Amino acid sequence: MDSTIITGETLDELAVYAGLGEKIAAITARAMNGELDFKDALRERVGMLKGLSVDALEQTWRGVRLTPGALELVATMKAHGAFTALISGGFTYFTHRVATEVGFDLHRSNALLDDGKLLLGTVAEPILDRHAKLATLHELTARHGLPLSASLAVGDGANDLDMLLAAGLGIAFHAKPIVAAAAHARVDHANLRALLFAQGYPDSAFATVS
């Protein structure tokens, strides 16, 4: 989701409301480039948000912007029979809203814990990481009776890489260097509509979205 279906990193943007934007963004950048263990980095960043008002989640959501082409990508694939899933190392507060707005059939992510007023500085276990993303790809293809070769996955960070390498078409989208170097396919400049061309759809087949 983050930096792929939406333009920013929701955890980094949430951290701004705690006055920790730059500090947490630096940890995020290292984790997404594979320099830090994803689970440890997530726990560290979430821990720094302990005591932040839950109102900051809604304020962060108001600033979320979809990546150009996201709506067309999902709508076109679904119109041609695809099952679409939003699997994120981010948080359910945001994936639920993005999945609803874009039209994904399924979303999975991590749950930030709070007491109804303030964030507790913890995230529910088990944490959804690169292994869970790969496991979800296997689960969904098996559920729908598809070989992995019939799947597409897209992402930008190190926690996406196992999934990208396993999918029939795994695309690194404006990806971190470690991901761009390892992925079999990459989009460095265009928007998400490029993923439709990569699947063989002509622009005449793209769904019209408002």
Secondary structure by P-SEA (a helix, b strand, c coil): cccccccccaaaaaacccccaaaaaaaaaaaaaccccaaaaaaaaaaaacccccaaaaaaaaacccccaaaaaaaaaaaabbbbbbbcccccccaaaaaaaacccbbbbbbbbccccccccccccccccaaaaaaaaaaaaaaaccccccbbbbbccccaaaaaaaccbbbbccccaaaaacccccccccccaaaaaaaccccccccccc
